[in-house]
Structure formats: C-alpha cells, structure tokens
Amino acid sequence: MDCARSIELLSDYDAGLLGDDDKLFVITHLSTCSDCDGVFRDLKLIVQTAFAMRSENGIAYPDEESLWQRLSASRVVH
C-alpha cells in the first residue's frame, strides 16, 4: 500500500481537485486501508469544525493551504 501518496492527496481529493487516475487511487486505497481512511475522516472533521468556527465566530484562520502543509508534514504514516 502507498499510504504516503494517499495522505498527500487527501486534501485535494476532499476538495474535488484530483484527476481521474489520482481520484481512483485514493478511493481504492481508502477502501482497503483503515489507517488512511481514519486520517481522511479526521481531516474531514477538522475541515468541518474549522469552517463552522470561522462562520460562527467570524474568526480569520491561517491560510488553509499552509495549514494542510503543516499537518501533512507532521503526520507520520505507519
């Protein structure tokens, strides 16, 4: 399994920015790798929570791309 590649593509997958080949790779990988699927569920929860907090409180958060890069760099894949 190529967990590192999957993790790298998750943000773009969630945003609907992947081409067909990468999208199919992520879908297939998430269906067979519970660790990466868990990371994806966590990512979605983080995005939803940040969006809700920003909307409710009018808080300006750091640039999302920079935030995801920092999260990706700090995530250790087993």
N, C-alpha and C positions, 0 to 999 in steps of 0.2 A: 504494500500500500504506500501511496505517496502522500503522507499526511502533511508534510511541509508545503507541497504545492497546493493542496486543498485549502489549508489555512490561509495561504497567501491570496487565494481567490475569493474567499468568503465574503468580504465586503462588497466587491464588485458583483458577485453573484446575488447578494441580497438587494443590491441597487438595480439589478437587471441590466448590467453593463457588459456582461460576458458574451463572447461569440458562441456559436452553437457547439463547437468542439469542447471549449472550456466549460460551458454550462453542463453538457452531458457528463464530462469528467466529474464535476462537483456533485451532481445529482447521484451518479453511480457510487462515488466514494462515500457520500453521506449515508447512502442506503446500506453500506457494508461496514462502516467504521463508526462504532458507537462513541468513541472518543471525539472524533471530529464533529459528529452530529451534536454532541453535547456542547462543544465550543460554539457551533453555529446557533444553537438555542440560546446560549449565554449572550452571544453577540446581538441577537435579535432583541433580547430583553434589555440589554444595555442601551441599544438604539431607541427602543420604545420609551424607556424610562427617561433618557436624556431629552427626547422630543417632548414628552409630557411635561417635564420640569421646565423646559425652556418656554413652552407655550403657556403654562400656568403662571409662571413667575416673571416672564419677560427677561430672563437671565441670558446674557450672551456668553456662550461657551466657546472654548477654543475651536479653531478650525477643525472640522470633523476629519478631514484627511490626515492632518497632523496627529490627531488623537488616535486614529486607527493605526498609523505607522508606529506610534509609540507602543500601543497594545500588541501589535504583531511582533515587534522587536523583543518585547518582554515575555512573550508566550513561549514556553518550552514544549515541544512536541515529543511525545514518548514513542 
